[in-house]
Amino acid sequence: MSRAVLLSLVVALSCSILGLEARPGGTVQKKKTAASRSPVAGTATKSVQASPDSALEKNIRAWLERPEIRHSRVGVEVMDLASGQVLFQSNGNKRHTPASTAKILTTACLYDLVGKDFVYKTRLLTNGSVKEDLLNGDLAIETSEDPSFSRGDLASLILSLRNFDGGKSGIRLNGVRGKIYQLSPAGSADNFHVHWLLEDFGQEWMPVSSSLVVDKNIAFTGGIPSTMKIEDGETGVNANLNAVLDGVLAADLASAFLLFDEKTQTVKLFRGLAIGPNGKHDAKVHKDGPFVVGNPTAFNMALFMNALSESGLNFEHKIYKGEKIPGFLAKQPAQVMAEHSSKGLPQLIRLCLYESDNLYAQQFLRTIAGTRSDGQGHLSKNAKQAQSTMTLEDRGLARMGEWLSAIAVPNAEVVLFDGCGLSRKNSITPHALNLVLRYMQKKHPEYIELMRVSDSKGGGRFHFKTGAMETVRGLSGVLETFEGRKLAVTALVNGHTASVKDVRMVLGDLIERLRRLPLPAPPAAAAPTKVSVPEKQ
């Protein structure tokens, strides 16, 4: 990608998030967003900071003086969910690095836009017809961004293809007289974000995202088909790839990845230096995997073709790729030959939040890119042209920015570069996270139930999402106090030097204090107001 193209993508993404509209010649103009025009009814908040002598104020001020976080940058906000009033705030309107608490924004946005009944569908399509045991026409695999798709699902999909009519005719498909296509949306190239750290590459916690995911884009040598050649690369500094990747392999990070050569059908394995139990470098670490697949689309499509062959299907062993299938297939209605549906979205989101799964969050972001921008799903000509040059991740971020504006989260309080929170450039205010939690509690209370939950003796349920990376720790969720009040609580700690375990205990202490503290009286009940929500897509 050229420097100019990369710069234009960064400018477009930044403008979208900050509410600016790019103008010809590199200038920017303030864009009128839903949030800047008028707040969404029922979501605006009013601060009623506890009095200096209140138990709430004294306890949280004392908590902020704990030695583990005294010299850190801490943002904390406590919001009454029923009224939206902020009961306590310290740097709550200042942006902080959120780590994985950013997944709240990604998962909530997707859940609200597509609904709880959404499932991913990976399909095999054709424009042809079956005569005897042959498909006379082209076959296309339509990818879906499904983060949960597995080798077993792939085998089941192909089995359904061969029994294309559910076995009603008794005919088993044995061949395809046509081309094999991969059908994916524009901008769907494999992505390992440039704003992540090099130390994150080749690690299980951050596989490369792609439109066709298989086994979370992680492979083991035992699962590599016998039709592929395997070249076992040198461990550590002798890989001779390039300065960047050689540096990763030589850095004692225990990184492990593979690269697939489509032309030669060769899998090249690479392992970084790793420390064994004896404290010395051990070449046996990751000997058989897991390996992060560096170019998953090419590798996973090869798995698809291999699975077709192993099933006994005869076809031309070449894959044609394109955002739109060329020729007559694009002009005629596509017949679904086989289809795999994922588990429901709530189950996928629960796994993402429980396991803090970065790949799931990135695939969700790519999915958000495909949701419509207005009630009719129409885009202006300029918007279509802009989207054609953006990656799915960039389009997902732009769409999420629109959604946040629509639910009255101030644009200036959220700056995102990814959907999982791994980028150290992400910055979110505690107030923005609380606004999203309150919106979801009001419109989709079942979403809150998808988070991890902790109980204290006597009550005080807390549904929450944590975030952690070096020098960063965060906690955000919905707490029901012993008094029965529901609060949105977010605390983000940046720049800490204590261990993650120590800071985790400090954040736990905050929740225990809030469970038991007497709170300021809730405001007098007001006439109900209608909550405006974005058009469901």
Summary of the structure (lengths in Angstrom):
residues: 537
radius of gyration: 25.4
end to end distance: 32.5
largest distance: 84.3
contacts: 1781
relative contact order: 0.20
helix: 34%
strand: 22%
